[in-house]
Amino acid sequence: MIFVKEFFKNTKQIGSIIPSSSFLSKAIVSKINYKTANVIVELGAGTGVFTKMLVNNLNLNTKLFVFEINPLLYKVLHNKFSHLENVYIINTSAENLTNILSLYGVNKVDYILSGLPFLNFSTSLKNCIFTNIYSSLKLSGELILFQYTRFLEKDFLDFFVINDIEKVYLNFPPANIYTLVKKIK
Ligand SMILES: C[S@@+](CC[C@H](N)C(=O)[O-])C[C@H]1O[C@@H](n2cnc3c(N)ncnc32)[C@H](O)[C@@H]1O
Protein backbone atom coordinates (compact mmCIF):
# COMPACT_ATOMS: atom_id res chain seq x y z
CA MET A 1 0.00 0.00 0.00
CA ILE A 2 2.86 2.37 0.85
CA PHE A 3 4.19 1.94 -2.72
CA VAL A 4 0.84 2.97 -4.26
CA LYS A 5 0.59 5.97 -1.89
CA GLU A 6 4.12 7.12 -2.74
CA PHE A 7 3.33 6.65 -6.47
CA PHE A 8 0.47 9.16 -6.23
CA LYS A 9 2.70 11.62 -4.32
CA ASN A 10 5.62 11.39 -6.76
CA THR A 11 4.53 9.57 -9.92
CA LYS A 12 7.62 10.29 -12.02
CA GLN A 13 10.15 9.25 -9.40
CA ILE A 14 8.36 6.03 -8.41
CA GLY A 15 7.58 5.18 -12.04
CA SER A 16 5.22 2.24 -11.51
CA ILE A 17 1.94 1.92 -9.62
CA ILE A 18 2.75 -1.51 -8.18
CA PRO A 19 6.02 -3.29 -7.37
CA SER A 20 7.47 -5.75 -9.92
CA SER A 21 5.95 -9.24 -10.00
CA SER A 22 7.67 -12.26 -8.47
CA PHE A 23 8.20 -13.55 -12.05
CA LEU A 24 10.12 -10.41 -13.05
CA SER A 25 12.00 -10.34 -9.73
CA LYS A 26 13.07 -14.00 -10.08
CA ALA A 27 14.15 -13.48 -13.68
CA ILE A 28 16.24 -10.43 -12.68
CA VAL A 29 18.04 -11.95 -9.70
CA SER A 30 18.75 -15.18 -11.63
CA LYS A 31 21.15 -13.22 -13.89
CA ILE A 32 23.70 -13.06 -11.08
CA ASN A 33 26.51 -15.53 -10.47
CA TYR A 34 26.45 -15.54 -6.65
CA LYS A 35 29.55 -17.74 -6.42
CA THR A 36 31.83 -15.16 -8.03
CA ALA A 37 30.22 -11.83 -7.09
CA ASN A 38 32.07 -9.76 -4.49
CA VAL A 39 29.92 -6.64 -4.65
CA ILE A 40 26.36 -6.19 -5.95
CA VAL A 41 24.47 -2.88 -6.14
CA GLU A 42 20.72 -2.39 -6.43
CA LEU A 43 19.41 1.01 -7.53
CA GLY A 44 15.80 2.06 -6.84
CA ALA A 45 14.75 -0.84 -4.61
CA GLY A 46 11.23 0.34 -3.73
CA THR A 47 9.73 -2.03 -1.15
CA GLY A 48 12.52 -4.56 -1.77
CA VAL A 49 10.99 -7.21 -4.02
CA PHE A 50 14.38 -7.81 -5.73
CA THR A 51 16.31 -7.19 -2.49
CA LYS A 52 14.47 -10.00 -0.70
CA MET A 53 15.44 -12.51 -3.39
CA LEU A 54 18.99 -11.16 -3.55
CA VAL A 55 19.59 -11.59 0.18
CA ASN A 56 18.20 -15.14 0.02
CA ASN A 57 20.93 -16.03 -2.48
CA LEU A 58 23.78 -13.88 -1.17
CA ASN A 59 27.02 -15.40 0.11
CA LEU A 60 28.14 -14.02 3.47
CA ASN A 61 31.30 -12.57 1.90
CA THR A 62 29.38 -10.72 -0.86
CA LYS A 63 28.44 -7.11 -0.12
CA LEU A 64 25.08 -5.74 -1.27
CA PHE A 65 24.51 -1.97 -1.51
CA VAL A 66 20.87 -0.89 -1.90
CA PHE A 67 20.06 2.68 -3.00
CA GLU A 68 16.59 4.18 -2.52
CA ILE A 69 15.89 7.92 -2.80
CA ASN A 70 12.38 7.92 -1.26
CA PRO A 71 12.60 8.36 2.56
CA LEU A 72 9.51 6.24 3.38
CA LEU A 73 10.55 3.38 1.09
CA TYR A 74 14.07 3.64 2.54
CA LYS A 75 12.55 3.10 6.02
CA VAL A 76 10.72 0.00 4.78
CA LEU A 77 13.99 -1.38 3.35
CA HIS A 78 15.92 -0.43 6.47
CA ASN A 79 13.42 -2.29 8.69
CA LYS A 80 13.54 -5.38 6.49
CA PHE A 81 17.23 -5.72 5.71
CA SER A 82 19.57 -3.52 7.78
CA HIS A 83 20.12 -6.24 10.41
CA LEU A 84 22.08 -8.20 7.77
CA GLU A 85 25.81 -7.68 8.19
CA ASN A 86 26.74 -7.58 4.49
CA VAL A 87 23.76 -5.47 3.34
CA TYR A 88 23.95 -1.64 3.26
CA ILE A 89 20.74 0.33 2.77
CA ILE A 90 21.48 3.85 1.52
CA ASN A 91 18.95 6.71 1.38
CA THR A 92 20.31 8.75 -1.49
CA SER A 93 20.11 9.16 -5.25
CA ALA A 94 21.86 6.78 -7.63
CA GLU A 95 23.71 9.93 -8.80
CA ASN A 96 25.93 9.51 -5.73
CA LEU A 97 26.89 5.90 -6.46
CA THR A 98 30.67 6.27 -6.91
CA ASN A 99 31.00 8.64 -3.93
CA ILE A 100 29.07 6.34 -1.60
CA LEU A 101 30.99 3.24 -2.72
CA SER A 102 34.30 5.00 -2.10
CA LEU A 103 33.14 5.90 1.45
CA TYR A 104 32.81 2.14 2.03
CA GLY A 105 36.22 1.46 0.44
CA VAL A 106 34.69 -0.14 -2.65
CA ASN A 107 36.17 0.71 -6.02
CA LYS A 108 34.53 -1.64 -8.52
CA VAL A 109 31.43 -3.83 -8.45
CA ASP A 110 30.37 -7.01 -10.25
CA TYR A 111 26.67 -6.38 -10.83
CA ILE A 112 24.37 -3.38 -10.79
CA LEU A 113 20.63 -4.09 -10.83
CA SER A 114 18.37 -1.20 -11.63
CA GLY A 115 14.72 -0.66 -10.91
CA LEU A 116 15.04 3.04 -11.78
CA PRO A 117 12.34 4.69 -13.95
CA PHE A 118 14.96 6.12 -16.33
CA LEU A 119 12.46 7.27 -18.97
CA ASN A 120 11.02 9.78 -16.48
CA PHE A 121 14.45 11.31 -15.85
CA SER A 122 15.96 14.39 -17.52
CA THR A 123 18.82 13.79 -19.97
CA SER A 124 21.33 15.19 -17.47
CA LEU A 125 20.09 12.89 -14.67
CA LYS A 126 20.18 9.84 -16.98
CA ASN A 127 23.70 10.70 -18.11
CA CYS A 128 24.90 11.32 -14.56
CA ILE A 129 23.58 7.93 -13.38
CA PHE A 130 24.91 6.05 -16.42
CA THR A 131 28.33 7.72 -15.93
CA ASN A 132 28.35 6.62 -12.28
CA ILE A 133 27.35 3.07 -13.23
CA TYR A 134 29.99 2.95 -15.98
CA SER A 135 32.79 4.01 -13.62
CA SER A 136 31.67 1.68 -10.82
CA LEU A 137 31.37 -1.51 -12.88
CA LYS A 138 34.30 -3.86 -13.37
CA LEU A 139 35.29 -4.46 -16.99
CA SER A 140 33.63 -7.87 -16.71
CA GLY A 141 30.70 -6.43 -14.73
CA GLU A 142 27.07 -6.37 -15.82
CA LEU A 143 24.28 -3.81 -15.59
CA ILE A 144 20.89 -5.53 -15.37
CA LEU A 145 17.90 -3.26 -15.85
CA PHE A 146 14.27 -3.63 -16.80
CA GLN A 147 12.13 -1.39 -18.97
CA TYR A 148 8.55 -1.58 -20.21
CA THR A 149 9.50 -0.20 -23.65
CA ARG A 150 12.66 -0.11 -25.79
CA PHE A 151 12.92 3.71 -25.84
CA LEU A 152 15.81 3.84 -23.35
CA GLU A 153 18.16 1.97 -25.72
CA LYS A 154 19.23 5.17 -27.48
CA ASP A 155 20.41 6.59 -24.12
CA PHE A 156 22.35 3.65 -22.73
CA LEU A 157 23.98 2.58 -26.01
CA ASP A 158 26.51 5.44 -25.57
CA PHE A 159 27.79 3.63 -22.48
CA PHE A 160 26.87 -0.05 -22.77
CA VAL A 161 26.51 -2.93 -25.21
CA ILE A 162 23.48 -5.24 -25.07
CA ASN A 163 24.42 -8.83 -24.19
CA ASP A 164 20.89 -10.13 -23.78
CA ILE A 165 17.23 -9.08 -23.68
CA GLU A 166 14.65 -11.27 -21.94
CA LYS A 167 10.94 -10.53 -22.19
CA VAL A 168 8.88 -11.21 -19.06
CA TYR A 169 5.14 -11.23 -19.81
CA LEU A 170 3.99 -12.06 -16.27
CA ASN A 171 4.40 -8.53 -14.97
CA PHE A 172 2.24 -5.41 -15.13
CA PRO A 173 3.16 -4.09 -17.60
CA PRO A 174 5.25 -6.81 -19.36
CA ALA A 175 8.94 -5.90 -19.17
CA ASN A 176 12.22 -6.41 -21.00
CA ILE A 177 15.24 -7.32 -18.88
CA TYR A 178 18.46 -6.01 -20.40
CA THR A 179 21.84 -7.45 -19.53
CA LEU A 180 24.39 -4.79 -20.49
CA VAL A 181 28.19 -4.75 -20.47
CA LYS A 182 30.52 -1.79 -20.64
CA LYS A 183 31.27 -0.36 -24.07
CA ILE A 184 35.03 -0.06 -24.54
CA LYS A 185 35.62 3.70 -24.98
C1 LIG B 1 9.66 1.44 -10.56
S1 LIG B 1 10.12 1.55 -8.84
C2 LIG B 1 10.95 -0.04 -8.71
C3 LIG B 1 10.95 -0.59 -7.34
C4 LIG B 1 11.36 -2.07 -7.26
N1 LIG B 1 12.70 -2.25 -7.74
C5 LIG B 1 10.41 -2.92 -8.08
O1 LIG B 1 10.81 -3.35 -9.18
O2 LIG B 1 9.28 -3.10 -7.63
C6 LIG B 1 11.48 2.73 -8.91
C7 LIG B 1 12.14 3.02 -7.58
O3 LIG B 1 13.30 3.85 -7.83
C8 LIG B 1 13.36 4.86 -6.83
N2 LIG B 1 14.16 5.98 -7.38
C9 LIG B 1 13.75 6.90 -8.29
N3 LIG B 1 14.76 7.75 -8.59
C10 LIG B 1 15.83 7.34 -7.86
C11 LIG B 1 17.18 7.80 -7.77
N4 LIG B 1 17.61 8.86 -8.47
N5 LIG B 1 18.03 7.14 -6.93
C12 LIG B 1 17.60 6.07 -6.20
N6 LIG B 1 16.32 5.60 -6.25
C13 LIG B 1 15.45 6.22 -7.07
C14 LIG B 1 11.91 5.18 -6.55
O4 LIG B 1 11.74 5.84 -5.32
C15 LIG B 1 11.27 3.79 -6.62
O5 LIG B 1 11.29 3.16 -5.36
The ligand as a Tripos MOL2 file, in Angstrom:
@<TRIPOS>MOLECULE
LIG
   27    29     1     0     0
SMALL
NO_CHARGES

@<TRIPOS>ATOM
      1 C1          9.6570    1.4390  -10.5640 C.3       1 LIG1
      2 S1         10.1220    1.5460   -8.8400 S.3       1 LIG1
      3 C2         10.9490   -0.0360   -8.7100 C.3       1 LIG1
      4 C3         10.9450   -0.5930   -7.3400 C.3       1 LIG1
      5 C4         11.3620   -2.0710   -7.2550 C.3       1 LIG1
      6 N1         12.7050   -2.2460   -7.7360 N.3       1 LIG1
      7 C5         10.4100   -2.9200   -8.0770 C.2       1 LIG1
      8 O1         10.8080   -3.3460   -9.1760 O.co2     1 LIG1
      9 O2          9.2750   -3.1030   -7.6260 O.co2     1 LIG1
     10 C6         11.4800    2.7310   -8.9150 C.3       1 LIG1
     11 C7         12.1380    3.0210   -7.5850 C.3       1 LIG1
     12 O3         13.2960    3.8470   -7.8310 O.3       1 LIG1
     13 C8         13.3640    4.8560   -6.8260 C.3       1 LIG1
     14 N2         14.1650    5.9780   -7.3770 N.ar      1 LIG1
     15 C9         13.7520    6.8970   -8.2890 C.ar      1 LIG1
     16 N3         14.7560    7.7500   -8.5940 N.ar      1 LIG1
     17 C10        15.8340    7.3430   -7.8650 C.ar      1 LIG1
     18 C11        17.1760    7.7970   -7.7660 C.ar      1 LIG1
     19 N4         17.6150    8.8610   -8.4670 N.pl3     1 LIG1
     20 N5         18.0310    7.1400   -6.9300 N.ar      1 LIG1
     21 C12        17.5980    6.0650   -6.1970 C.ar      1 LIG1
     22 N6         16.3210    5.6020   -6.2480 N.ar      1 LIG1
     23 C13        15.4480    6.2180   -7.0740 C.ar      1 LIG1
     24 C14        11.9080    5.1830   -6.5450 C.3       1 LIG1
     25 O4         11.7360    5.8420   -5.3180 O.3       1 LIG1
     26 C15        11.2680    3.7920   -6.6170 C.3       1 LIG1
     27 O5         11.2850    3.1620   -5.3640 O.3       1 LIG1
@<TRIPOS>BOND
     1     1     2 1
     2     2     3 1
     3     2    10 1
     4     3     4 1
     5     4     5 1
     6     5     6 1
     7     5     7 1
     8     7     8 2
     9     7     9 1
    10    10    11 1
    11    11    12 1
    12    11    26 1
    13    12    13 1
    14    13    14 1
    15    13    24 1
    16    14    15 ar
    17    14    23 ar
    18    15    16 ar
    19    16    17 ar
    20    17    18 ar
    21    17    23 ar
    22    18    19 1
    23    18    20 ar
    24    20    21 ar
    25    21    22 ar
    26    22    23 ar
    27    24    25 1
    28    24    26 1
    29    26    27 1
@<TRIPOS>SUBSTRUCTURE
     1 LIG1         1 GROUP 0 **** ****
